[in-house]
Amino acid sequence: MKEYNNYSLLPYNTFGINVQAARFVEYVSVDELVAFLSANEKERSSFLQIGGGSNLLFTSDYSGTILHSAIKGYEITGQTKDYVEVCVGASEVWDDFVSYAVSCGWYGAENLSLIPGEVGASAVQNIGAYGVEVKDLIRLVDAVCIETGDVRRFSAEECQYAYRSSVFKKELKNKYIVTHVTYRLSKHPLYRLDYGNIRTELEKEKCELTLDNIRRLIIKIREAKLPDPKRIGNAGSFFMNPFIEKSQYEVLLKAYPDMPCYPAADGLVKIPAGWLIERCGWKGKSLGRAGVYEKQALVLVNRGGATGEEVVRLAKEIIRSVEEKFGITIKPEVNII
């Protein structure tokens, strides 16, 4: 276990906000985590578990204790002729796991290529892209209760997955720390090609339909429209796509005939937040040192030296203008600390 005081969180948030944690602790096993929780009972209310920081925005120094997992490893825990189940340590880089799955010829995760962050966060956030959500793959989530130190295994159903949400973001927020996630992947072709421009890219390149090619094209598409956090501070998609009543969409469609939507459950439709933001004129614009990425309006960026407060101020202005223009409220996907 590693422990530091007044520790810079610059390497642990992709927005590149230079803040410090009063205390930073990194553990390498479940036993170490349980022992630490037991020995620091009085400070438990100050604990904040983070992963790679790809979905975080710090607005100030953190006065409590930041916990970070260094639990690694892949273990095949079950398989049939149709599927394989793999238990993965929470600190494994998500895209490394996708690469591993593709190299093994396992289907299901390839559309989630190049999403930043760690495996543990995937189970909390229910990450998704190009018609796939990680809930489609998750079978089990192992976690430790911060208050009791008890180890608990959650089924996918118990995780209560929804769009960019889980029980770990709602009633169990900051109450459990994910240590391992078990995914089920198919041994048979299971392609999802009808979201975004995947099929268009396939036709353009006239390449064979293979796992390797799908992963390569997903990476190509993402790199073309999303900034590399190593060059421009960002947390990927800053806002969630809103869901509205179909009747409201039909009214808006009369004023905005090109407004896109995707069917959703319960008579709702999903509207791309990036389209709403772009139509409000924010694409490529800045407010101080925080801005909206010129290639994708859904992404807020640190133009250089921005504070977390500056990014929040920009986000609030965007939310206000979208609400004024369309009567739709968009909400941050990023966790603001």
N, C-alpha and C positions, 0 to 999 in steps of 0.2 A: 504493500500500500504506500502511496505517495501523498504527502500532505504539505501544503504551502500556505503562507500568510501573505496578504496583500498581493494577490496573484493576478497578472494581466489576463483578461479574457479575450484579447485580440485574436488569438488563434482559434477561439471557440465561438465566434459568431461571424458568419459570412458577410454581414453588413459592414464589417471592418470598423466597428465602434470601439474606441479605446477606453474601456472601463476595467475596473478591478473588482475582484471578489475578496472580501475580508479573509476568507478561508477557502481553499480548493483542495478537494480530496479525490484521489483516483484509486479505485479498488480493482483487483484482478480476478476475483472469484465471488461466488455467492457467500461463502463462509466469511470472507473478509468484510463484505457489506453487512452481514448480519452482526458480526462482532463490533463493527464500528457503530451501528445503530444502538446496540446494547450499551456501549461505553459512553455514548453521547446523548443519553436520554433527554436531558434538559434542553438541548439545542435543537431537537427534532423539528420544531416549528419553523426554524430558519433554513431548513434543507431545501435545495432546489437541484433536481436531477436534470442534467443537460446531455445532449449527444454531440453531434458535430456543429451545432449552432446554426444550421441552415434554415431554421424556421423561428429564429429568435430575434428580437430587437430590444437591446438594453437601452434604457433611457437615463441610467445613472449607475454609479458603482453599486455593487451588491453587498449589503452589509452582513449577510448571513454566510452560510456554507454552501458552496457549489459542489455537487457530487458528479463524478464522471466515471462511467464504466470502462474498464479495459478487459472485459470478458470477451474472449475470442473463440473461434472454432466452428467447424461444421461437423455434424454427425447425422448419418442416415439412420433414422429411428424406425423406419418401416417402409415396405414397398410391396407392390404386386406387379403383375404384368402390365397394369394400366397406369400406375402412378408411383411416385417416390415421396417420402416425407423426410424433410431435412430440418434438424434443430440447429439454430444458428445463434452464436453469442451476440449479445446486444450491441457490442462496440464494433462489430464488423461493419465496414463501409457498405452501404446498401448496393451501390453499383458494382462493387466487387462480387457480391453474392449473385447479382444478375449475370455477370460475366461467367461466373462459375457454373450457374445453371445452364446457360447457353452452351458452354464448352462440354457439358455432360449430355447434351441433347435432351434436356428437360424443358417442357413448354409451359408458358403461363406468365413468366416474369419479364419477357423481352420488351413489352411495350412500356415498361417502367424503367427502361435504361436511362442512365445519366441523371436520374433524380438524386440530388445531393442528400447527405445525411447518413445516419447510422441505422442499423437494423432495429434497435430498440424503439427509435422514434417512428419507424414505419408502422409499428403496431399501435402507437398512441395516436398518430395523425391520420391513419388510414390514407396514406399517400395514394395518388392516382394520376393517370395520364393516358391519353389515346384510347379511351374506352375501357380501361382496366383499373380496378382499385385493388389494393393489397388485401383487403378483406376477402377477395375472391380466392386467395391463396392460403390465408392463415388458417391453421387448424387449432393451435394451442399457443398460449402466451404464459410464460412463467414469470412471476413477479414476487417481490418482497414487500410486505407491509411496513411502512416507515414507523408506525407507532408501536407495533408489537414485534417486528422482526420475523414474523411468520412467513413461510414460503407458501405461495398459492399458485395453483395452475388454473388458468381461465380457458374455457372453451371459446371458440369463435362466437358462439351465440351469447355467452356471458359478457363478451367485450362490447356488445350493443353497437356494432358498427353502423355508421351512417355517413353521408357525404362529409369528408374531411373531419370526422368526429368519431369518438369512442367513449366508453365509460370512463376511460382514463383522462378525458378532457372535460368530463361532466362531474357526476357525483363522487368519483374516485380521484379527481384531480389533486395532484401532489400528495396522494395517500399511498400509492404503490410505485415501486421502481421495477421496470421491466429488465429481466436478466437474460432471457432466451425467448426466441420465437420459432415455432415450428410451422413450416410451409409445406403444402402439398402441391407438387408439380406433376404435370401429365407426361407420360412417355410417348404419347401420340400427338400428332400435329393439332394445335389448338390456336389458330391464328385469329387475331382481331385486326382487320384491315380497313374498316369503314369509318374510322374516326380521324379527323384532321386530313392531312394529305399523304397518308402512308401509301394508299393504292396509287395515287398520282406519281409518287416518287418511284414506286416499283415499275410502273409502265414507262416512265421517263428513262430509267436506267436499263430497262429490258433485262433485269436480272432474275435469276432463279429464286423461287419462293423457298427460302431456308431460314432457319433460326438466326444464323450468322448475318444474313443479309437484312433481316428485319431489325435486328439490334443495330446494325451499322446505319441503316436509314433513319431509325428513331434518333440516334445520336446526331446524325447530320441535320435533321429537322430541328432538333432542340438547340444545337449549336448555332444555327442560322438565326434564331430569334431570341435566344436567351443569353445574357452576358455571363462570362466566366467570372465567378466571385473572386478569383485570384487576381483579376485585373480591375474589375469594377465591383465595389461592395454592393451586394444585394442578397435577398432571401428568396429568390425565385418569385413565384406568383404571390403577390402581397395580399390580394383579396380573393375571397371565395366567390364562385359564380352564384348569383341569387336565383331563387326559385319563386315564381309568381303564378297567380291563378291564370288559367288559359284565357278567361274572359278579359283580364287586364291586358294580356298580351295582344289579344285581337283588337282591342281599342288602340294600343300603341302602334300596332302594325299599320293602321290607317294613316298615322302621322309619319311613321318611319317604315316604309315598305321593305327595306332591306334588313330589318332587324332579325338576326338569326335566333334560333331557339332549338332546344333539344327536349324531346318528350321525357317526362318524369312521372313518378307515381302519384296517385291521389289527385289526378286532374291538374297537376302543376306542369309548368315548363321551366327549363333551365335557360337563363340568358347569359351569354358570355360577358363577364364583367369587363374584360378588356375592350370589347366593342363599345360598351356604355361609356367607359372612360375616354376612349379615343373620340367618340362623338361629342364629348364635352370639351374637346380641344386640348387635352392634357398631354397627349403623346409627344415626347421629346421636350416637354417644358420642365422648368425648374422653379423651385421656391427656395431661395438661399442655396445651400450646398447639397440639398436633396432634390432629386428629379425623377421624371418618368422616362423609362428607357425608350429610345427612339424607334426600336424595332418591335416592341411589345408593350402595350400600354398597361398590362397587368402587373408589370415589374417596376418597383420603385428602386432607385439606385442612390448610392452614396457617391456624389460627384467628386468627393475628396475633402476629408476633414469634417464631414457632417456629424452632428450629434444625434442621438436617438430622438431628442425632442424635436429636432428639425424634420426628421422623417415622419414623426407623428403629426406634426403641424400640416405637412403636405398631405398626408393620408386623410386628415379631417376635412381639408378643403376639397379634396376629390370626392369624398363621401357626400359632402354638402351639395356640390354641383350636380352630381348624378341624381340625388334626391329631388333637387329643384327642377331638373330638366325632364326626368322620366317618372318621378314618383316611386322610384325603386331604391331601397336601402341596401347598400353593399357593406359587407363586414370583412374585417381583416382575417386572413388565414394565419398570419404570423402571430406568434405569442409575444405580446409586449410586456416586458419586465420592468 
